[in-house]
Amino acid sequence: MTHPKKYASEPLMRAKELLDDQFPPKWRRTAPETVLIFMDGKTLNFAHTQIGGTRSKRIPAGVLLPSKFIKGLGIMGQTGVGGAAVVARLEFLAAWGVKRVVLIGTAGGLTPAVHYGDMVVPSKSYRDDGVSDHYLPHEDWALPDHKLNQTIIEGISKTQRTRRGGIKRPAIHEAPVWTTPAPFRETKAEVKDYGEAGMVAVEMETASLFAAAQAIGVSAAAVLIISDSLATGVHQLAPKRQAINNQLRDVTKILIQHLKK
């Protein structure tokens, strides 16, 4: 349980102080407007082949600067899982001058309405995360940036085409999700109740990301690919992992195309 009104209290340490101590004054001028945060290393490597750019020890938070052909867009790998790890990176990005972040990752399906490989763009995230209360007053939901959500959804919708053989690309769901810090403590009762309440997926970061982003003035959104399912009361992994990897790559290409300046 957090200290009363912690979200409104002045923190003793700020990310900008650490960056100012480690990097020269000109570091702020290098910040891209938008950074894509990848939870999967293979997808990050693929994004690097699409965007170009270089990794430098002098660049805060391990962000890859974009090539001259994709101005204003950077990519970053997430070195840990869970809300606390993502928010720590977000604090550094915000201090650096980044204005928008989009998390690309995977999630578990909570209802039969979502299928392996489907894309979920969270409309709101249930705050069972343990981090968001440090940034905002306690409420049930954390919200993404609506304008950024719509940009993402429009970009994906415009790009989707029917694959050869008449097999349609997986669906897009703009819907609520559940953020938990404890994946090995997800229960049948929670899956049932949250699924019936309209939540379509479970993951570990978005409520923390959205709440912290709102508190510190950064626009945030996420795109999640359904890689496993809890909908039947039994945990089941997608039978074809490569199909999930391909979908992550497809989403990456779409986001790079539609979020660059």
N, C-alpha and C positions, 0 to 999 in steps of 0.2 A: 504494500500500500504506500502510495507516494505521500510526501509531506503536504499538508493543506495548502492549496493554491500555489504549488510549486511552479506551475506553468507561468505564473505572473511574477516570479521572483527573479532577481538579477543573478545570472550565473557567474561563478568566480573565474572560469576559464573559457575563452572563446577561440574558435578555429582560426580566426584572422590573426590573433596574436602569435600563434604557432607558425603560420605561414610567413608573417612579417619577419619572424626571427630566423627562418630558414632560407628564405628566398629574397632576392634583391627587389627594390621598388618596382622595377619594370614588369614583374611577374603578372600583375593584374591585367596588363594590356594583352596578354596572350590568351585569355579565356574565351572559349567558344560560347555562343549564346545557348546552345543545346548540347546535352550530353546523353548518350544512350548507355544505360547501365546493364551489362549482361551478367546473368547469374550462371551461365554455362561457358566454360572455357573454349569449347570447340566452336560455339557460335560467335564468341568474341574474335577468335582467330579468323573466322570467315568474314566477319565485319571488317576486319583490318584489311583483308584482300580487296574488299569493295571500296573502302574509303581512302586507303593509302595512309600517309602520315607516318610519324616517327614517335617512338617512346623516348623520353628524356628524363634524366634524373632531376633536372631543374624544373620539371613541370609538376605542379601539385597533384596529389591524390592519384598518380599513376594514369592520368588521362592521356590518350593518344591524340595528338593534334591532327586535324583533317588535312588532306591534300588541298592544293590551291583550287581544285575543281569542285570541292564541296565545302564552301566557306561557312563558317559559323557552326559546324557540327563536329563534336568529338565523341569518342567511344571509350568506355572504361569497363574493366572486369571487376566483379565483386569478389573480394578475397575471403569473405565469410558469409554464412547464411543467417537469416533472421533480421528482425527489425533494427536491433541495436547496431549491427554491422553496417547495414545500408545507411542508416541515419548518420553515423559517424562520417561516412564518405560524403553524404549530402551536405553536412556542415562545412566541410572543406571546399566542396564545389561552390556553395553559396558565397563563402568568404572570398573565393577566387574571382567571382563575378558571373558565374553561370546563372542563367535565368530560367531554363527549362530542363527537366530531366524526365526520361522515360525508361522505366524498368522493363526488361524483356526476360521472361522466365517461364517456368512451368507451374502447374497446379493440379490438384486432384479434384475430379468431378464429384459433386454431391448429389446429383439427380440424374435420372435416365435421359433428361433433356439435353445433356451435353455428352459428346462422344470424344473418343481419343482423337487428338489432332485439332479439335475445335479451338477457336480463338476466343478468349474472354478479355474484354476491356472493362475493368471494374467501374461500375457506376457509383459504388460506395463500398467501404470495407468495414466489416464488423470488428470493433476494437477489443479483441481478446488477446492483444499483442504484448502488453506490459511496457511499452515505450511511449505510446501516444499521450498518456496522461502526464508525461513530463513536459509536454509542449502545449496542450490544449486542455480546457476544462473537460471533466469526464462526461462523455456522451456515448451513445451506442455506436455511432458511425464516424468514419473519417472520409472526406470527399476529395476526389481528384479535381484537377482543373478542368472545368467543363469545356472551355474552348479548345484546349489541347486534346481532350477526349474526342471531340467532334472532328478535329483535323485528322486524327489517327483513323477513326472509323471511316471517314470519307475517302482517305487514301487507300485503305484496304479494300473498300467496296469498289472503287474505280479500277483497281488492279485485278480483282478477281475475275477469272475466266473459267470456262468449262474445260477440264482436262481431256486429253484424247481418250476415246472410249466412252465418253459421256459421263464420266465420273466427276461430280461436282466437287469443288474445293470445300474444305470444312467450313462450318458456319461461324459467324461472328455473333457473340453474345455480349451485349452491353448490360451487365447485370451485377447485383451485389455479390460480394465474396466474403469469406470468413478468414481472418488472419489469426493464426495461433503461433505461440512460441514453442509449442511442445508437440511435434508431429507424432511422437510415439505414445501420446496420451489422447489421441482422437478417439472418441467413443461412438458406439452405435446410437446412443441417445442424442448426442450432439449432431451427428450426421442427419438423423431423422428430423430433429427439431429445426435445424438451420436450413435444411433442404426444403421443408414445408414452409418456412418463412420467406422463401424466395432466393436464398443464396445458392449459387450454382457451382461454386468451387471453393477450395481451401488452399491457402498458401501461407507464407511466413513473414512477408515484408510489407505489403501495400498499406495497411492501416498506419503503420509507423511512418512510412515514407510520406503518405498524404498529410498526416497531422503535422509532422515536422516541417514539411515544405510550406504548408499554410502559415505556420507560426513564424518562419524566417523569410517569407516573401519569395518563394520559388514556385513556379508552376510545375506540377508533377502529374504523371499518368503512368499506366502500365499496360502491357500486352502479355497475356499468359496463355500458354498452350497446354491443353489438357493431356497429361502424360500418364495418369493413372486414375483409378476410380474407387470411391468408397460407397457408391450409390446402392449397392446390393447388401451392404452390411459386412462385406468382405473386401479387403484391400486387393486390388487387381492392377497389375502393371499393364501398360499398352503392349500388345503382342508383337508389334513391330516398332522397335525403338528408332530405326532409321527414318520411319515416316514422321516421327516427332522431330527428329533433327532436321529433316527437310522442311518441315513447317516453320521451325525456328529460323531457318535460313531465308525462307520466303518472306516472313515478317520483317526480318532485318533489311532485306533489299527494299521492301516497300517503305519502311520508316526512313531509311537513308534518302530515298527519292523524294519523299514528301515533307521532310523536316529540314532539309538543307535550305539555305537562303537562296 
